[in-house]
Structure formats: C-alpha cells, structure tokens
Amino acid sequence: MKTAHQIASLTLLAACAALAAPTLAAASKAQQKSTETGLPRHGLAVYSDLCVHPDSGEFGGQRISVQRFAEVDTVYYEYTAGGLSWPVVASDVNIDPRGRMLVFTVQLHDEEERTISGKFSDGAETLVLDGERCGSHDMPVILKKVRDFSRAAGPCKPCPAAKVAPSPAALPPMPHEAPVRQAAPDPVPSA
C-alpha cells in the first residue's frame, strides 16, 4: 500500500510531465520549422564573409544587409577592393514569398549594372550566392549571418591550389595507344 507521501510525489511528477510535454513538442516543432523556413518577412539580417588579408591588412569579401518591411525590402551591398566600399543601395530587390531566394541589382563605381542572386539555407542562417569563388564553380560564395557585430573580421583564407592537369607526356599510354607488337613473319619454307 502506498503512503500519502508517495501518492503526492507521483501526482506531482505526472503533472510536471504533462506540463512539459507540450513545451518540448513546441520546441521540437519550432526547431524543425526554423530549418525549413527562409528569411523572415520582417526585420534585419546581415550576411558577411568579410576578412582581413594577413599580408597586406586589407579587407576581403563582401557584406549584404537585408531590411524587410511590410511595404518594401531593401538591400545594402558592400564589397572590397583593397578597402571596404561605402554601402551601395540595391535596386530591383526581389525575395521570393517563402524567403528562400534573393535577387538584386547594384551599380558599382564605373562599372555596368550587376545582378547578384543567391539562396538562403539552414533556416536563413546562410546566404549562398550564385557564381563562383577562386575561379571555380565548385566553390560558391557563402555568407554567414552576422550575430556578433562587435567581433573583428578574421583572417582571409587563401584559395586552394588549382588542380593542374598533368602534361600528356607524363601520362601512361592508354591501352589503345600502347605500341602494338606485330608477330614475326612466318618463315618461308625453303624448297
């Protein structure tokens, strides 16, 4: 037979479990939803890969600030050309309704208009720009969402060494290119 103290303890434990279950389920659902959703409809998000070249001390990379209001979306684009540029206000800003893709146009100093596009991933924690980095289509430009605005830019990482195709002379011959040995002619019978 259970004592009143044991019954009270079990009742309290059951009540706590019943109260915690919806909270845990909601937290799990919110975490799952955050990985599936894109950029929120309202607010400010900054994405950057700014870094400092260790040899020269100059900035490298770019920074994209996205402001989302009920009426309009605004993008400020900053890039490096030795130093960090002044922010350029983008035109023709388009973010798809799910907040997963971004396209905008910028007019940089003495250059033609340029269209920049990319996709938000990891619940809008990352912006992956279309195009290439280090001259390779296998290396997209990845901008991480800025969380700590007081943190200094880290060192720039050099591009990986380009894979150089070996010269044809260094390659072993292909089977169809190997020298073919011809059989010795049959001896001619002497009469």
ROFIKOL-816948 format. One record per residue (C-alpha): residue in one letter; x, y, z. Coordinates in steps of 0.25 Angstrom, whole numbers, plus 5000, padded with zeros to 4 digits. Layout:
<nodes>
+------+------+------+------+
! rest !    u !    v !    w !
+------+------+------+------+
!    A !    X !    Y !    Z !
...
+------+------+------+------+
</nodes>
This chain:
<nodes>
+------+------+------+------+
! rest !    u !    v !    w !
+------+------+------+------+
!    M ! 5000 ! 5000 ! 5000 !
!    K ! 5005 ! 5014 ! 4996 !
!    T ! 5006 ! 5025 ! 5006 !
!    A ! 5000 ! 5038 ! 5004 !
!    H ! 5014 ! 5044 ! 5002 !
!    Q ! 5017 ! 5034 ! 4991 !
!    I ! 5004 ! 5037 ! 4984 !
!    A ! 5006 ! 5052 ! 4985 !
!    S ! 5020 ! 5050 ! 4979 !
!    L ! 5015 ! 5042 ! 4967 !
!    T ! 5003 ! 5052 ! 4965 !
!    L ! 5013 ! 5064 ! 4965 !
!    L ! 5023 ! 5056 ! 4955 !
!    A ! 5011 ! 5053 ! 4946 !
!    A ! 5006 ! 5068 ! 4946 !
!    C ! 5020 ! 5073 ! 4943 !
!    A ! 5022 ! 5063 ! 4931 !
!    A ! 5008 ! 5067 ! 4926 !
!    L ! 5012 ! 5082 ! 4926 !
!    A ! 5026 ! 5079 ! 4920 !
!    A ! 5021 ! 5071 ! 4908 !
!    P ! 5014 ! 5082 ! 4900 !
!    T ! 5026 ! 5091 ! 4903 !
!    L ! 5036 ! 5080 ! 4898 !
!    A ! 5027 ! 5077 ! 4886 !
!    A ! 5026 ! 5092 ! 4882 !
!    A ! 5041 ! 5094 ! 4884 !
!    S ! 5044 ! 5082 ! 4875 !
!    K ! 5034 ! 5087 ! 4864 !
!    A ! 5040 ! 5101 ! 4865 !
!    Q ! 5054 ! 5095 ! 4863 !
!    Q ! 5049 ! 5087 ! 4851 !
!    K ! 5042 ! 5099 ! 4845 !
!    S ! 5054 ! 5108 ! 4846 !
!    T ! 5062 ! 5099 ! 4837 !
!    E ! 5051 ! 5098 ! 4827 !
!    T ! 5047 ! 5113 ! 4826 !
!    G ! 5055 ! 5124 ! 4819 !
!    L ! 5057 ! 5139 ! 4823 !
!    P ! 5046 ! 5144 ! 4832 !
!    R ! 5036 ! 5154 ! 4826 !
!    H ! 5040 ! 5166 ! 4835 !
!    G ! 5053 ! 5170 ! 4841 !
!    L ! 5068 ! 5172 ! 4838 !
!    A ! 5078 ! 5161 ! 4835 !
!    V ! 5093 ! 5164 ! 4831 !
!    Y ! 5101 ! 5153 ! 4823 !
!    S ! 5116 ! 5154 ! 4822 !
!    D ! 5129 ! 5147 ! 4819 !
!    L ! 5138 ! 5160 ! 4822 !
!    C ! 5152 ! 5156 ! 4825 !
!    V ! 5166 ! 5163 ! 4826 !
!    H ! 5178 ! 5158 ! 4817 !
!    P ! 5189 ! 5155 ! 4827 !
!    D ! 5200 ! 5160 ! 4818 !
!    S ! 5194 ! 5174 ! 4814 !
!    G ! 5184 ! 5176 ! 4825 !
!    E ! 5173 ! 5180 ! 4814 !
!    F ! 5159 ! 5175 ! 4815 !
!    G ! 5154 ! 5164 ! 4806 !
!    G ! 5140 ! 5159 ! 4804 !
!    Q ! 5126 ! 5165 ! 4804 !
!    R ! 5114 ! 5168 ! 4813 !
!    I ! 5099 ! 5169 ! 4809 !
!    S ! 5089 ! 5175 ! 4819 !
!    V ! 5075 ! 5172 ! 4816 !
!    Q ! 5064 ! 5180 ! 4823 !
!    R ! 5050 ! 5175 ! 4821 !
!    F ! 5038 ! 5184 ! 4824 !
!    A ! 5023 ! 5181 ! 4821 !
!    E ! 5024 ! 5191 ! 4809 !
!    V ! 5037 ! 5188 ! 4803 !
!    D ! 5050 ! 5180 ! 4804 !
!    T ! 5064 ! 5188 ! 4804 !
!    V ! 5078 ! 5183 ! 4801 !
!    Y ! 5091 ! 5189 ! 4805 !
!    Y ! 5103 ! 5183 ! 4798 !
!    E ! 5117 ! 5185 ! 4802 !
!    Y ! 5129 ! 5179 ! 4795 !
!    T ! 5144 ! 5180 ! 4796 !
!    A ! 5154 ! 5186 ! 4786 !
!    G ! 5166 ! 5188 ! 4795 !
!    G ! 5157 ! 5195 ! 4805 !
!    L ! 5143 ! 5193 ! 4809 !
!    S ! 5133 ! 5201 ! 4800 !
!    W ! 5122 ! 5210 ! 4804 !
!    P ! 5109 ! 5203 ! 4805 !
!    V ! 5102 ! 5202 ! 4791 !
!    V ! 5087 ! 5203 ! 4791 !
!    A ! 5082 ! 5192 ! 4782 !
!    S ! 5071 ! 5193 ! 4773 !
!    D ! 5061 ! 5183 ! 4767 !
!    V ! 5061 ! 5175 ! 4781 !
!    N ! 5053 ! 5162 ! 4780 !
!    I ! 5051 ! 5152 ! 4791 !
!    D ! 5042 ! 5140 ! 4788 !
!    P ! 5030 ! 5139 ! 4797 !
!    R ! 5036 ! 5127 ! 4805 !
!    G ! 5049 ! 5135 ! 4807 !
!    R ! 5058 ! 5125 ! 4801 !
!    M ! 5063 ! 5133 ! 4789 !
!    L ! 5069 ! 5147 ! 4787 !
!    V ! 5072 ! 5155 ! 4775 !
!    F ! 5076 ! 5169 ! 4774 !
!    T ! 5083 ! 5179 ! 4765 !
!    V ! 5095 ! 5188 ! 4768 !
!    Q ! 5102 ! 5199 ! 4761 !
!    L ! 5117 ! 5199 ! 4765 !
!    H ! 5126 ! 5211 ! 4763 !
!    D ! 5130 ! 5212 ! 4748 !
!    E ! 5124 ! 5198 ! 4745 !
!    E ! 5112 ! 5193 ! 4738 !
!    E ! 5100 ! 5189 ! 4746 !
!    R ! 5102 ! 5175 ! 4752 !
!    T ! 5091 ! 5165 ! 4757 !
!    I ! 5094 ! 5157 ! 4769 !
!    S ! 5086 ! 5145 ! 4773 !
!    G ! 5086 ! 5134 ! 4784 !
!    K ! 5079 ! 5125 ! 4793 !
!    F ! 5076 ! 5125 ! 4808 !
!    S ! 5079 ! 5112 ! 4815 !
!    D ! 5080 ! 5106 ! 4829 !
!    G ! 5067 ! 5114 ! 4833 !
!    A ! 5073 ! 5127 ! 4827 !
!    E ! 5086 ! 5125 ! 4835 !
!    T ! 5094 ! 5125 ! 4822 !
!    L ! 5093 ! 5132 ! 4809 !
!    V ! 5099 ! 5124 ! 4797 !
!    L ! 5102 ! 5133 ! 4785 !
!    D ! 5101 ! 5128 ! 4771 !
!    G ! 5114 ! 5129 ! 4763 !
!    E ! 5128 ! 5125 ! 4767 !
!    R ! 5139 ! 5127 ! 4777 !
!    C ! 5154 ! 5125 ! 4774 !
!    G ! 5151 ! 5123 ! 4759 !
!    S ! 5144 ! 5110 ! 4762 !
!    H ! 5129 ! 5107 ! 4760 !
!    D ! 5131 ! 5096 ! 4771 !
!    M ! 5133 ! 5107 ! 4782 !
!    P ! 5121 ! 5116 ! 4783 !
!    V ! 5122 ! 5129 ! 4792 !
!    I ! 5116 ! 5126 ! 4805 !
!    L ! 5112 ! 5138 ! 4814 !
!    K ! 5109 ! 5134 ! 4829 !
!    K ! 5098 ! 5142 ! 4837 !
!    V ! 5105 ! 5152 ! 4846 !
!    R ! 5101 ! 5150 ! 4860 !
!    D ! 5112 ! 5158 ! 4868 !
!    F ! 5114 ! 5171 ! 4862 !
!    S ! 5126 ! 5175 ! 4871 !
!    R ! 5135 ! 5163 ! 4866 !
!    A ! 5146 ! 5167 ! 4857 !
!    A ! 5148 ! 5161 ! 4844 !
!    G ! 5156 ! 5148 ! 4843 !
!    P ! 5168 ! 5145 ! 4834 !
!    C ! 5165 ! 5142 ! 4819 !
!    K ! 5167 ! 5128 ! 4815 !
!    P ! 5175 ! 5127 ! 4802 !
!    C ! 5169 ! 5120 ! 4790 !
!    P ! 5173 ! 5105 ! 4789 !
!    A ! 5183 ! 5102 ! 4779 !
!    A ! 5178 ! 5100 ! 4766 !
!    K ! 5178 ! 5086 ! 4761 !
!    V ! 5187 ! 5085 ! 4749 !
!    A ! 5185 ! 5075 ! 4738 !
!    P ! 5197 ! 5066 ! 4736 !
!    S ! 5204 ! 5068 ! 4723 !
!    P ! 5201 ! 5058 ! 4712 !
!    A ! 5215 ! 5053 ! 4713 !
!    A ! 5214 ! 5050 ! 4727 !
!    L ! 5202 ! 5041 ! 4726 !
!    P ! 5204 ! 5026 ! 4723 !
!    P ! 5199 ! 5022 ! 4710 !
!    M ! 5185 ! 5017 ! 4708 !
!    P ! 5182 ! 5003 ! 4704 !
!    H ! 5178 ! 5007 ! 4690 !
!    E ! 5191 ! 5016 ! 4689 !
!    A ! 5201 ! 5005 ! 4694 !
!    P ! 5211 ! 5001 ! 4684 !
!    V ! 5206 ! 4988 ! 4676 !
!    R ! 5215 ! 4977 ! 4675 !
!    Q ! 5214 ! 4970 ! 4662 !
!    A ! 5216 ! 4955 ! 4661 !
!    A ! 5229 ! 4951 ! 4654 !
!    P ! 5226 ! 4947 ! 4639 !
!    D ! 5225 ! 4932 ! 4637 !
!    P ! 5237 ! 4926 ! 4632 !
!    V ! 5236 ! 4923 ! 4617 !
!    P ! 5239 ! 4909 ! 4614 !
!    S ! 5251 ! 4906 ! 4606 !
!    A ! 5249 ! 4897 ! 4594 !
+------+------+------+------+
</nodes>
